Amino acid sequence: MREEPLEITEILKEFDKTSREKVKSSTVSFHDYLEMIRREPEKQLRDIFRIVYDMIHSHVGEGYDEYPDDPESVHFIRYDFTSLFIRDCDNPFFADRLFANRFMNLINSFNQLPDWHKIYFLEGPPGSGKSTFLNNFLSKLERYMAGDEGESYETAWTIDRRRFVDPESFLLKLSGQTSGEKKEDKKDEEGSPRRYLEVHCPNHDHPVLQIPSAYRRELLYDIIKEDDFRQELFQQKKYEWIFKNEPCTICSSLYEALLERLGSPLEVLSMVTPKRMRYNRRLGEGLSVFNPGDRLKVKPETNPLIQEQLDSLFGDSAKVHYLHSELARTNNGIYVVMDIKNFNKDRLLNLHGIISDGIHKVENLEETIRSLFLGLINPQDKEFIENTKSLNDRSLYIKMPYILDYSTEVQIFRNRRSENLDECFFPLVLENFARLIVASRLARKSEGINQWIGSATRYRKICDKELLILKMELYSGKIPQWLGEEDRRKFTSAMRKKIIGEAEEEGVNGFTGRESIYLFNEFMAGQWKNENPITMDMVYRFFSEEKKELLERLPDDFIVSLVRFYDYSVLQQMKICIYSYSKSKISQNVLDYIFGVNFDIGAREKNKYTGKMLEISEESLRSVEDYLIGSSVSDDVRSRYRDEVLQKYISVTTSEMTIEKKDIRETELYRELEEKYIHNLKNNALDPFAGNEALRSAIKEFGTADFRAHDKKIKRDTTYLLKSLQRKFGYTQESAQEICIYILDKGLIEEFKETGPF
């Protein structure tokens, strides 16, 4: 059967049409560009700092704060970098929460008052992902600039040669005729390329700079109709460049030469045809990355063909010199120095004056450069910068250490393995493997935590002796529920800043990023047999028996403490899953208690909040107090507590209800009692299961014929527990059974009886 031939010609025609339209739409008249400014002033009046800010936020957004109402919040935000550094990236970069906040703080400063007299160094040890970060960042910036959101324009000139010569002589010259030759059948096509001289500004000048500075303010005030942005434009320092900066020497001399011949500034500006700005790292346009082995280019750049045409058009006396440095290519773009070694040291020394003043000489011409200067640097290479005062004063460092957030380390593990990694592990075990990696990168002592918590004795059953497990939770953005109320109260914003600030000096030692991947792959090769999920015991044996030498790189006894933390964590999961009290029942008990403390024992009253008839008894009050203040407190403590609740009800709650018109369930007293009730109810939920052999047997026999022999309550509790573990925490039926047996056989209910909730 003969196949139909591909319509190659039609495909090429469509490609040709699309390409022509794209090229045509990449340039606009100056008048049309002013109209674009009128429609979208904030978008069109951007420099490189605002472009980067907009690009980052288009991918990342504003982030999420888990504790928005916390008065002591330091706005340690969770940012989602998936779209920016992971999706559609050949080599994903995973940013932990600490670096994400540092990076976003820097980016947000670009929208306030960016300091373009700085070079911004990303500082981190080898293997911390600096190059991966940079490659993904620049790649996404290129794509952004090519899309609608990144639409930006730079200066290009389209000079009509007919304005400078006699039209008839010009046409004769174009056709190759002398003045005596016939002109029949000779035409000047409107779009003839020889009619126009196109000059692209190699400095990527913003088109608005071609308007004489004395008139920019008045013109933009007249064009822009949005009052809010107009006020921002004329008052904020981040927009000063629009009114103060001058065009490059090429554009300035071209403007003067054209004005001298045409006599009209408007006619000169009509030859400005703004061109869509395209960043291209490979061509060094807008983005340039220099490696240590790249030699310096000192000789100025020019274009002999363009220079010849300029001389022909204006004459040598006009002095329109098409001359620039390689730095012009990244003006209003990004200039990157990769590693401070070899030629890059000289490159930095040449840059310091440009970064300081923004001006340097290209032969006899002054060239203005306003770029975003970036550098990647290893800690051991900082000495060169610090010993060069002119550079040191102009350097700003953004720390990029090894990952210090265990949840991000888990993301890296998931990315490196092809299978569904979480299915290979019992819940929480993969995270604990990552905690071991991160622990090697932390300082052994924390001055901040020691100042905050003091003695770690009260957390000895949950945490390691230096409370590094606690520190890791804080670095991942979590405030653990197991912290005591007094410690939570002392966790002020100043203390949080101090502890999070310690990360600036961590993450330069310990397992590198590459070592972590190698170690994890080695562990998986030895433990994962595609049968049963990996347990915490397997992780413990790997580090304490198979790889004993690794323990030297971990804090003392950390792995033992981590096993205790795991035991505590799975116990809390079991508590959450066995807890089945209805919220309405809890609410009714709390309301009965609030109402009951107003009356003497033996009184019989109708609760005005529930409509239920109550008989106030010692037993009814105690049954609620057991969950509010504990069952072992003395009668004096109970009496004082009832008085406190009554006084707060009289002095505060009634006022809230009468003046603020709050429902009883919206009052401070109700919320406080309900929270305590639930807190302690969950904490004691497993008490009936401690040492319960019938429950252990039912869990083990769940799913078999023998399970039917157990009584109804045991079967109901067991089924609810195992199903909840699967639904809430991702266990399989088999692993849910196994973890429950693990908890019961290790006696964890009794061991952690006095600890707080998860």
Long-range contacts (C-beta under 8 A, 24 or more apart in sequence): 25-276, 26-275, 26-276, 27-156, 27-158, 27-273, 27-274, 27-275, 27-276, 28-153, 28-273, 28-274, 29-270, 29-273, 30-207, 30-210, 30-269, 30-270, 30-272, 30-273, 30-274, 31-270, 33-153, 33-207, 33-274, 34-223, 36-153, 37-208, 37-220, 37-223, 37-224, 38-223, 38-224, 38-225, 41-220, 41-223, 41-224, 41-226, 41-229, 41-230, 41-233, 42-229, 43-151, 44-152, 44-153, 45-208, 45-233, 45-239, 45-242, 46-152, 47-206, 47-241, 47-332, 47-370, 48-332, 48-333, 48-334, 48-370, 48-371, 48-372, 49-110, 49-111, 49-114, 49-116, 49-238, 49-372, 50-110, 50-111, 50-238, 51-141, 51-144, 51-145, 51-150, 51-152, 52-107, 52-110, 52-141, 52-334, 52-372, 53-107, 53-108, 53-110, 53-111, 54-149, 54-150, 55-140, 55-141, 55-144, 55-149, 55-150, 56-84, 56-104, 56-107, 57-107, 58-144, 58-149, 59-83, 59-84, 59-140, 60-84, 60-104, 63-104, 66-477, 66-478, 67-479, 72-491, 72-492, 72-493, 72-496, 73-493, 74-493, 74-496, 74-497, 74-500, 76-101, 76-477, 76-496, 76-500, 77-101, 77-104, 78-477, 79-104, 84-136, 84-137, 84-140, 85-133, 85-136, 85-137, 85-140, 86-415, 89-136, 89-139, 91-132, 91-135, 91-136, 92-132, 92-136, 92-415, 93-129, 93-132, 93-133, 93-136, 94-129, 94-403, 94-408, 94-411, 94-412, 94-415, 95-133, 95-408, 96-403, 96-404, 96-405, 96-408, 96-409, 96-475, 97-405, 97-408, 97-475, 97-476, 97-477, 98-404, 98-405, 98-475, 98-500, 98-503, 99-399, 99-400, 99-401, 102-398, 102-399, 103-398, 106-398, 111-238, 112-238, 113-237, 113-238, 114-238, 115-396, 116-358, 116-370, 116-371, 116-372, 117-355, 117-356, 117-358, 117-394, 118-355, 118-373, 118-394, 118-395, 118-396, 119-337, 119-348, 119-351, 119-355, 119-373, 119-374, 119-375, 119-391, 119-394, 119-395, 119-396, 120-372, 120-373, 120-374, 120-375, 120-396, 120-398, 121-374, 121-375, 121-376, 121-377, 121-385, 121-395, 121-396, 121-397, 121-398, 122-374, 122-375, 122-376, 122-377, 122-398, 122-400, 123-377, 123-378, 123-379, 123-382, 123-397, 123-398, 123-399, 123-400, 124-378, 124-379, 124-399, 124-400, 124-401, 124-402, 124-507, 124-508, 125-378, 125-379, 125-401, 125-402, 125-507, 125-508, 125-512, 126-378, 126-512, 127-402, 127-512, 127-513, 127-514, 127-515, 128-400, 128-401, 128-402, 128-507, 128-512, 128-513, 129-400, 129-513, 130-376, 130-400, 131-338, 131-376, 133-400, 134-289, 134-336, 134-338, 134-374, 134-376, 138-281, 138-287, 138-289, 138-334, 138-336, 139-281, 141-279, 141-287, 141-334, 142-279, 142-280, 142-281, 142-287, 145-277, 145-278, 145-279, 145-286, 146-278, 151-276, 152-276, 152-277, 153-206, 153-207, 153-274, 153-275, 153-276, 153-277, 154-201, 154-204, 154-205, 154-206, 154-207, 154-274, 154-275, 154-277, 154-332, 155-201, 155-204, 155-205, 155-206, 155-207, 155-209, 155-210, 155-247, 155-251, 155-272, 155-274, 155-275, 156-198, 156-199, 156-200, 156-201, 156-272, 156-273, 156-274, 156-275, 157-197, 157-198, 157-199, 157-200, 157-201, 157-251, 157-254, 157-271, 157-272, 157-273, 158-196, 158-197, 158-198, 158-271, 158-273, 159-196, 159-197, 159-198, 159-199, 159-258, 159-271, 159-313, 160-195, 160-196, 160-271, 161-194, 161-195, 161-196, 161-197, 161-313, 162-195, 163-261, 163-262, 163-267, 164-261, 164-313, 197-309, 197-310, 197-313, 199-250, 199-254, 199-306, 199-310, 199-322, 200-275, 201-247, 201-248, 201-250, 201-251, 202-248, 202-250, 202-301, 202-322, 202-324, 202-328, 202-329, 203-247, 203-248, 203-250, 203-251, 203-324, 203-328, 203-331, 203-332, 203-367, 203-368, 204-277, 204-286, 204-328, 204-329, 204-331, 204-332, 204-333, 205-247, 205-248, 205-251, 205-331, 205-332, 206-242, 206-245, 206-332, 207-272, 207-274, 208-242, 209-242, 209-245, 209-246, 209-247, 209-251, 210-247, 210-251, 210-255, 210-269, 210-272, 211-269, 212-265, 213-243, 213-244, 213-246, 216-242, 216-243, 217-243, 241-370, 245-368, 245-370, 246-368, 248-324, 248-328, 248-331, 248-367, 248-368, 249-321, 249-323, 249-365, 249-366, 249-367, 250-320, 250-321, 250-322, 250-323, 250-324, 253-318, 253-319, 253-320, 253-321, 254-310, 254-320, 257-314, 257-318, 257-320, 260-318, 261-314, 279-333, 284-326, 284-329, 284-330, 285-329, 285-333, 286-329, 286-330, 286-332, 286-333, 286-334, 287-330, 287-333, 287-334, 287-336, 288-326, 288-329, 288-330, 288-333, 288-334, 288-335, 288-336, 289-336, 289-338, 290-335, 290-336, 290-337, 290-338, 290-343, 290-344, 290-347, 291-338, 291-339, 291-344, 292-338, 292-339, 292-340, 292-341, 292-342, 292-343, 292-344, 293-342, 293-343, 294-343, 294-344, 295-343, 296-343, 296-346, 296-347, 296-350, 297-326, 300-324, 300-325, 300-362, 300-363, 301-325, 301-326, 301-328, 321-365, 323-362, 323-363, 323-365, 324-362, 324-367, 325-360, 325-362, 325-367, 327-354, 327-360, 327-367, 327-369, 327-371, 328-367, 328-369, 330-369, 330-371, 331-368, 331-369, 331-370, 331-371, 332-370, 332-371, 333-371, 333-372, 334-371, 334-372, 334-373, 334-374, 335-371, 335-372, 335-373, 335-374, 336-373, 336-374, 336-375, 336-376, 337-373, 337-374, 337-375, 337-376, 338-375, 338-376, 339-376, 339-377, 339-378, 339-381, 340-375, 340-377, 340-378, 340-381, 340-384, 340-385, 341-381, 345-384, 348-375, 348-385, 348-388, 348-391, 349-388, 349-391, 352-388, 352-390, 352-391, 352-394, 353-390, 355-394, 356-390, 356-394, 379-508, 399-503, 399-504, 399-507, 401-441, 401-503, 401-506, 401-507, 401-508, 402-441, 402-507, 402-508, 402-510, 402-511, 402-512, 402-513, 402-516, 403-437, 403-438, 403-441, 403-507, 403-513, 403-516, 404-438, 404-441, 404-442, 404-472, 404-475, 404-503, 404-506, 404-507, 405-438, 405-472, 405-475, 405-476, 405-477, 406-431, 406-434, 406-435, 406-437, 406-438, 406-472, 406-476, 407-431, 407-434, 407-476, 409-434, 409-437, 409-438, 409-516, 410-434, 412-513, 412-516, 412-517, 413-517, 413-520, 416-517, 416-520, 416-521, 417-524, 422-730, 423-533, 424-524, 424-528, 424-533, 424-534, 425-533, 425-534, 426-533, 426-534, 426-535, 426-536, 426-731, 426-735, 426-738, 426-739, 427-570, 427-573, 427-729, 427-730, 427-731, 427-735, 428-536, 428-566, 428-569, 428-570, 428-573, 429-533, 429-534, 429-535, 429-536, 429-538, 429-539, 429-566, 430-534, 432-536, 432-539, 432-562, 432-565, 432-566, 433-520, 433-523, 433-539, 435-469, 435-472, 435-562, 436-539, 436-543, 436-554, 436-558, 436-559, 436-562, 437-510, 437-511, 437-516, 437-519, 437-520, 438-472, 438-510, 439-468, 439-472, 439-510, 439-554, 439-555, 439-558, 439-562, 440-509, 440-510, 440-511, 440-553, 440-554, 441-506, 441-507, 441-508, 441-509, 441-510, 441-511, 442-468, 442-471, 442-472, 442-506, 442-507, 442-510, 442-555, 443-502, 443-505, 443-506, 444-555, 446-471, 446-499, 446-502, 447-498, 447-502, 448-495, 448-498, 448-499, 448-501, 448-502, 449-499, 451-495, 451-498, 452-487, 452-490, 452-491, 452-495, 452-499, 453-487, 458-484, 461-564, 461-568, 461-751, 461-752, 461-755, 462-564, 462-565, 462-568, 462-755, 463-561, 463-565, 464-555, 464-557, 464-558, 464-561, 464-562, 464-565, 465-556, 465-557, 465-561, 466-555, 468-555, 468-558, 469-561, 469-562, 469-565, 471-499, 474-499, 474-500, 475-500, 475-503, 481-756, 481-757, 481-758, 482-568, 482-755, 482-756, 482-757, 482-758, 483-756, 484-756, 510-553, 511-553, 519-547, 519-550, 532-734, 533-732, 533-735, 536-563, 536-566, 567-743, 567-746, 567-748, 567-751, 567-752, 568-748, 568-752, 568-755, 568-758, 569-758, 570-739, 570-742, 570-743, 570-748, 571-686, 571-743, 571-748, 571-749, 571-752, 572-757, 572-758, 573-725, 573-728, 573-729, 573-739, 573-758, 574-686, 574-721, 574-725, 574-739, 574-740, 574-743, 575-682, 575-683, 575-685, 575-686, 575-757, 575-758, 576-682, 576-724, 576-728, 576-758, 577-720, 577-721, 577-724, 577-725, 577-728, 577-729, 578-685, 578-686, 578-689, 578-717, 578-720, 578-721, 578-724, 579-681, 579-682, 579-685, 580-720, 581-681, 586-674, 586-677, 586-678, 586-681, 587-665, 587-674, 588-612, 589-623, 589-624, 589-677, 590-624, 590-670, 590-673, 590-674, 590-677, 591-664, 591-665, 591-670, 592-620, 592-624, 593-621, 593-624, 593-625, 593-628, 593-645, 593-673, 594-645, 594-649, 594-653, 594-664, 594-669, 594-670, 594-673, 596-620, 596-621, 597-621, 597-642, 597-645, 597-646, 597-649, 598-646, 598-649, 609-664, 624-677, 626-680, 627-676, 627-677, 627-680, 627-681, 627-684, 628-673, 628-676, 628-677, 628-680, 630-680, 645-669, 645-673, 679-757, 682-757, 683-756, 683-757, 686-749, 687-749, 689-744, 689-749, 690-747, 690-749, 690-750, 691-750, 692-744, 695-744, 696-741, 696-744, 696-745, 699-737, 699-740, 699-741, 699-744, 700-737, 700-741, 702-733, 702-737, 703-733
